[in-house]
Amino acid sequence: MMSKADTAVKRQVVLDTETTGISTADDHRIIEIGCVELINRRLTGQTFHQYINPKRDIDDGAIEVHGITNEFLADKPVFADIVEEFLQFIDGAELIIHNAPFDVGFIDHELNKLDGETRRVNTIASVLDTLKMARDKHPGQKNNLDALCKRYEVDNSNRELHGALLDAEILADVYLAMTGGQVSLTLTAEETQTTSSKTSEAELGKLERQPLTVLRASEAELAAHAAMLEKVNKASDGKCVWLAAGQE
């Protein structure tokens, strides 16, 4: 029998930021926040994404990383305008962040600049650092996001530049792979075992897959296929392997 703790809903928010530079000591600011939501290790489709006007210039080196320019951010809201919606989104969640001290430090820096604001990230949410997790699992290896994508076969082909929402989506896939894979939408292994123990052989027979329907190509489709193979054969100087296989 599952306990209340086993059935409790676990809400996680995968978070990433882009900034004007690398150090809050130089008053660098957040210019983009991207978050994706997980409930019990399932992506819900709920996201938070916002570009932010930092009211200062972006370092050239930072622009090379994320491609976000001062001109692009000129008409975007400042952090004070979006802070409540952002904090509401992460409230009570476990934040999953790659190199968490960097992002948390920048968020706290932004909060500290607001008059009368006393909230900090650790008063709103808990934090899990996937960089630390990766270093513990793979000591002595590269553990940046690109390296983890390659190690866990996560597609990051769209990541030509860094972007907060895209990187959060990629990190969600990496985190799920690194911690055992995404939970299926079907029954969990424990639920399946419990169900099986209560299911009679007659009932199991009803669950067997029915014969699949076979759809055969029509004469017109076969003719079109043959014509396409002839074109391929001609273009390849008679080296179309599919046509040769069909003539054997």
SETITI-128922 format. One record per residue (C-alpha): x, y, z; residue in one letter. Coordinates in pm, whole numbers, plus 50000, padded with zeros to 5 digits. Layout:
<recs>
rec xx->X yy->Y zz->Z aa->a
...
</recs>
This chain:
<recs>
rec xx->50000 yy->50000 zz->50000 aa->m
rec xx->50140 yy->50338 zz->49895 aa->m
rec xx->50185 yy->50601 zz->50167 aa->s
rec xx->50074 yy->50963 zz->50140 aa->k
rec xx->50439 yy->51057 zz->50086 aa->a
rec xx->50458 yy->50822 zz->49786 aa->d
rec xx->50149 yy->50977 zz->49627 aa->t
rec xx->50237 yy->51341 zz->49707 aa->a
rec xx->50260 yy->51573 zz->49407 aa->v
rec xx->50616 yy->51687 zz->49342 aa->k
rec xx->50643 yy->52013 zz->49150 aa->r
rec xx->50976 yy->52106 zz->48995 aa->q
rec xx->51070 yy->52406 zz->48782 aa->v
rec xx->51369 yy->52385 zz->48550 aa->v
rec xx->51518 yy->52735 zz->48529 aa->l
rec xx->51780 yy->52921 zz->48329 aa->d
rec xx->51878 yy->53285 zz->48289 aa->t
rec xx->52080 yy->53497 zz->48048 aa->e
rec xx->52263 yy->53804 zz->48174 aa->t
rec xx->52452 yy->54115 zz->48065 aa->t
rec xx->52779 yy->53970 zz->48198 aa->g
rec xx->52924 yy->53719 zz->48437 aa->i
rec xx->52944 yy->53898 zz->48774 aa->s
rec xx->52689 yy->54068 zz->48999 aa->t
rec xx->52985 yy->54244 zz->49163 aa->a
rec xx->52998 yy->54456 zz->48847 aa->d
rec xx->52620 yy->54508 zz->48870 aa->d
rec xx->52548 yy->54283 zz->48575 aa->h
rec xx->52178 yy->54213 zz->48533 aa->r
rec xx->51936 yy->53945 zz->48415 aa->i
rec xx->51802 yy->53993 zz->48061 aa->i
rec xx->51610 yy->53667 zz->48010 aa->e
rec xx->51443 yy->53409 zz->48233 aa->i
rec xx->51313 yy->53075 zz->48107 aa->g
rec xx->51132 yy->52811 zz->48313 aa->c
rec xx->50955 yy->52483 zz->48238 aa->v
rec xx->50737 yy->52292 zz->48484 aa->e
rec xx->50755 yy->51926 zz->48585 aa->l
rec xx->50489 yy->51755 zz->48792 aa->i
rec xx->50593 yy->51412 zz->48922 aa->n
rec xx->50869 yy->51404 zz->48655 aa->r
rec xx->50628 yy->51480 zz->48370 aa->r
rec xx->50659 yy->51791 zz->48155 aa->l
rec xx->50329 yy->51977 zz->48191 aa->t
rec xx->50372 yy->52225 zz->47905 aa->g
rec xx->50352 yy->52516 zz->48151 aa->q
rec xx->50636 yy->52766 zz->48104 aa->t
rec xx->50750 yy->53109 zz->48215 aa->f
rec xx->50954 yy->53311 zz->47967 aa->h
rec xx->51044 yy->53677 zz->47979 aa->q
rec xx->51300 yy->53910 zz->47825 aa->y
rec xx->51400 yy->54195 zz->48058 aa->i
rec xx->51540 yy->54543 zz->47999 aa->n
rec xx->51848 yy->54562 zz->48225 aa->p
rec xx->51887 yy->54940 zz->48201 aa->k
rec xx->52255 yy->54895 zz->48121 aa->r
rec xx->52471 yy->54780 zz->47830 aa->d
rec xx->52539 yy->54413 zz->47762 aa->i
rec xx->52902 yy->54300 zz->47744 aa->d
rec xx->53018 yy->54208 zz->47395 aa->d
rec xx->53130 yy->53867 zz->47521 aa->g
rec xx->52784 yy->53798 zz->47657 aa->a
rec xx->52621 yy->53892 zz->47327 aa->i
rec xx->52843 yy->53637 zz->47153 aa->e
rec xx->52704 yy->53370 zz->47387 aa->v
rec xx->52331 yy->53444 zz->47373 aa->h
rec xx->52289 yy->53684 zz->47079 aa->g
rec xx->52061 yy->53921 zz->47274 aa->i
rec xx->52132 yy->54287 zz->47198 aa->t
rec xx->52069 yy->54617 zz->47376 aa->n
rec xx->51843 yy->54725 zz->47088 aa->e
rec xx->51627 yy->54412 zz->47121 aa->f
rec xx->51572 yy->54473 zz->47492 aa->l
rec xx->51497 yy->54845 zz->47464 aa->a
rec xx->51117 yy->54802 zz->47475 aa->d
rec xx->51108 yy->54507 zz->47718 aa->k
rec xx->50982 yy->54539 zz->48080 aa->p
rec xx->51222 yy->54589 zz->48369 aa->v
rec xx->51262 yy->54322 zz->48638 aa->f
rec xx->51033 yy->54506 zz->48882 aa->a
rec xx->50747 yy->54475 zz->48631 aa->d
rec xx->50770 yy->54096 zz->48602 aa->i
rec xx->50896 yy->53993 zz->48944 aa->v
rec xx->50559 yy->53899 zz->49096 aa->e
rec xx->50456 yy->53677 zz->48805 aa->e
rec xx->50799 yy->53512 zz->48810 aa->f
rec xx->50804 yy->53448 zz->49185 aa->l
rec xx->50451 yy->53312 zz->49173 aa->q
rec xx->50560 yy->53063 zz->48906 aa->f
rec xx->50850 yy->52927 zz->49113 aa->i
rec xx->50680 yy->52952 zz->49453 aa->d
rec xx->50704 yy->52627 zz->49649 aa->g
rec xx->50879 yy->52436 zz->49371 aa->a
rec xx->51212 yy->52259 zz->49362 aa->e
rec xx->51423 yy->52459 zz->49119 aa->l
rec xx->51644 yy->52253 zz->48888 aa->i
rec xx->51932 yy->52472 zz->48769 aa->i
rec xx->52265 yy->52396 zz->48600 aa->h
rec xx->52531 yy->52583 zz->48799 aa->n
rec xx->52269 yy->52706 zz->49044 aa->a
rec xx->52489 yy->52954 zz->49238 aa->p
rec xx->52519 yy->53165 zz->48921 aa->f
rec xx->52146 yy->53193 zz->48844 aa->d
rec xx->52035 yy->53213 zz->49208 aa->v
rec xx->52296 yy->53481 zz->49272 aa->g
rec xx->52165 yy->53690 zz->48984 aa->f
rec xx->51800 yy->53651 zz->49088 aa->i
rec xx->51884 yy->53748 zz->49446 aa->d
rec xx->52084 yy->54044 zz->49310 aa->h
rec xx->51776 yy->54164 zz->49121 aa->e
rec xx->51555 yy->54117 zz->49428 aa->l
rec xx->51803 yy->54305 zz->49645 aa->n
rec xx->51783 yy->54606 zz->49412 aa->k
rec xx->51406 yy->54642 zz->49469 aa->l
rec xx->51309 yy->54882 zz->49747 aa->d
rec xx->51165 yy->54700 zz->50048 aa->g
rec xx->51201 yy->54353 zz->49891 aa->e
rec xx->51313 yy->54095 zz->50148 aa->t
rec xx->51238 yy->53773 zz->49959 aa->r
rec xx->51525 yy->53564 zz->49828 aa->r
rec xx->51522 yy->53246 zz->49621 aa->v
rec xx->51581 yy->53017 zz->49919 aa->n
rec xx->51278 yy->53163 zz->50099 aa->t
rec xx->51054 yy->53081 zz->49803 aa->i
rec xx->51183 yy->52751 zz->49664 aa->a
rec xx->51440 yy->52478 zz->49718 aa->s
rec xx->51725 yy->52435 zz->49471 aa->v
rec xx->51886 yy->52134 zz->49303 aa->l
rec xx->52213 yy->52200 zz->49117 aa->d
rec xx->52248 yy->51963 zz->48820 aa->t
rec xx->52609 yy->52069 zz->48765 aa->l
rec xx->52701 yy->51941 zz->49111 aa->k
rec xx->52495 yy->51628 zz->49046 aa->m
rec xx->52674 yy->51569 zz->48716 aa->a
rec xx->53018 yy->51622 zz->48873 aa->r
rec xx->52935 yy->51368 zz->49143 aa->d
rec xx->52819 yy->51116 zz->48882 aa->k
rec xx->53093 yy->51185 zz->48627 aa->h
rec xx->53405 yy->51309 zz->48810 aa->p
rec xx->53688 yy->51432 zz->48592 aa->g
rec xx->53467 yy->51468 zz->48282 aa->q
rec xx->53315 yy->51766 zz->48107 aa->k
rec xx->52977 yy->51837 zz->48262 aa->n
rec xx->52852 yy->52145 zz->48082 aa->n
rec xx->52509 yy->52121 zz->47921 aa->l
rec xx->52640 yy->52034 zz->47574 aa->d
rec xx->52858 yy->51755 zz->47714 aa->a
rec xx->52565 yy->51612 zz->47910 aa->l
rec xx->52344 yy->51625 zz->47601 aa->c
rec xx->52601 yy->51415 zz->47415 aa->k
rec xx->52644 yy->51175 zz->47709 aa->r
rec xx->52271 yy->51119 zz->47756 aa->y
rec xx->52178 yy->51142 zz->47386 aa->e
rec xx->51960 yy->51451 zz->47430 aa->v
rec xx->51899 yy->51644 zz->47108 aa->d
rec xx->52043 yy->51995 zz->47131 aa->n
rec xx->52078 yy->52056 zz->46757 aa->s
rec xx->51874 yy->52378 zz->46783 aa->n
rec xx->52115 yy->52525 zz->47038 aa->r
rec xx->52330 yy->52746 zz->46814 aa->e
rec xx->52320 yy->53019 zz->47080 aa->l
rec xx->52229 yy->53006 zz->47447 aa->h
rec xx->51868 yy->53095 zz->47527 aa->g
rec xx->51702 yy->53073 zz->47868 aa->a
rec xx->51384 yy->52890 zz->47767 aa->l
rec xx->51556 yy->52659 zz->47518 aa->l
rec xx->51828 yy->52574 zz->47770 aa->d
rec xx->51567 yy->52508 zz->48039 aa->a
rec xx->51384 yy->52270 zz->47805 aa->e
rec xx->51709 yy->52090 zz->47720 aa->i
rec xx->51811 yy->52075 zz->48088 aa->l
rec xx->51473 yy->51919 zz->48173 aa->a
rec xx->51547 yy->51634 zz->47929 aa->d
rec xx->51902 yy->51597 zz->48065 aa->v
rec xx->51782 yy->51593 zz->48426 aa->y
rec xx->51521 yy->51325 zz->48354 aa->l
rec xx->51778 yy->51113 zz->48169 aa->a
rec xx->52044 yy->51163 zz->48438 aa->m
rec xx->51805 yy->51064 zz->48715 aa->t
rec xx->51655 yy->50758 zz->48550 aa->g
rec xx->51450 yy->50873 zz->48254 aa->g
rec xx->51111 yy->51037 zz->48223 aa->q
rec xx->50820 yy->50861 zz->48386 aa->v
rec xx->50585 yy->50709 zz->48128 aa->s
rec xx->50231 yy->50833 zz->48089 aa->l
rec xx->50128 yy->50469 zz->48138 aa->t
rec xx->50128 yy->50284 zz->48471 aa->l
rec xx->50446 yy->50288 zz->48675 aa->t
rec xx->50628 yy->49961 zz->48737 aa->a
rec xx->50493 yy->49949 zz->49095 aa->e
rec xx->50137 yy->50013 zz->48977 aa->e
rec xx->50173 yy->49750 zz->48704 aa->t
rec xx->50294 yy->49489 zz->48953 aa->q
rec xx->50004 yy->49567 zz->49188 aa->t
rec xx->49754 yy->49550 zz->48904 aa->t
rec xx->49896 yy->49224 zz->48770 aa->s
rec xx->49868 yy->49053 zz->49108 aa->s
rec xx->49497 yy->49132 zz->49113 aa->k
rec xx->49421 yy->49036 zz->48754 aa->t
rec xx->49297 yy->48690 zz->48663 aa->s
rec xx->49428 yy->48494 zz->48367 aa->e
rec xx->49094 yy->48544 zz->48187 aa->a
rec xx->49120 yy->48920 zz->48232 aa->e
rec xx->49480 yy->48920 zz->48111 aa->l
rec xx->49368 yy->48741 zz->47798 aa->g
rec xx->49139 yy->49031 zz->47718 aa->k
rec xx->49436 yy->49269 zz->47738 aa->l
rec xx->49633 yy->49088 zz->47466 aa->e
rec xx->49697 yy->49296 zz->47157 aa->r
rec xx->49443 yy->49244 zz->46881 aa->q
rec xx->49565 yy->49157 zz->46527 aa->p
rec xx->49696 yy->49463 zz->46346 aa->l
rec xx->49515 yy->49588 zz->46037 aa->t
rec xx->49735 yy->49558 zz->45726 aa->v
rec xx->49691 yy->49838 zz->45473 aa->l
rec xx->49822 yy->49743 zz->45128 aa->r
rec xx->49931 yy->49994 zz->44866 aa->a
rec xx->49690 yy->50063 zz->44581 aa->s
rec xx->49783 yy->50008 zz->44214 aa->e
rec xx->49828 yy->50383 zz->44171 aa->a
rec xx->50059 yy->50402 zz->44475 aa->e
rec xx->50264 yy->50107 zz->44350 aa->l
rec xx->50299 yy->50270 zz->44007 aa->a
rec xx->50408 yy->50600 zz->44162 aa->a
rec xx->50661 yy->50415 zz->44378 aa->h
rec xx->50804 yy->50232 zz->44075 aa->a
rec xx->50832 yy->50559 zz->43884 aa->a
rec xx->51022 yy->50720 zz->44171 aa->m
rec xx->51264 yy->50427 zz->44188 aa->l
rec xx->51333 yy->50461 zz->43816 aa->e
rec xx->51416 yy->50831 zz->43868 aa->k
rec xx->51652 yy->50743 zz->44152 aa->v
rec xx->51809 yy->50469 zz->43944 aa->n
rec xx->51868 yy->50704 zz->43652 aa->k
rec xx->52015 yy->50977 zz->43874 aa->a
rec xx->52251 yy->50726 zz->44038 aa->s
rec xx->52371 yy->50568 zz->43711 aa->d
rec xx->52192 yy->50240 zz->43776 aa->g
rec xx->52296 yy->50212 zz->44142 aa->k
rec xx->51951 yy->50224 zz->44304 aa->c
rec xx->51973 yy->49942 zz->44560 aa->v
rec xx->51597 yy->49938 zz->44626 aa->w
rec xx->51522 yy->49878 zz->44259 aa->l
rec xx->51787 yy->49606 zz->44239 aa->a
rec xx->51644 yy->49436 zz->44549 aa->a
rec xx->51297 yy->49436 zz->44397 aa->g
rec xx->51423 yy->49261 zz->44084 aa->q
rec xx->51595 yy->48976 zz->44266 aa->e
</recs>
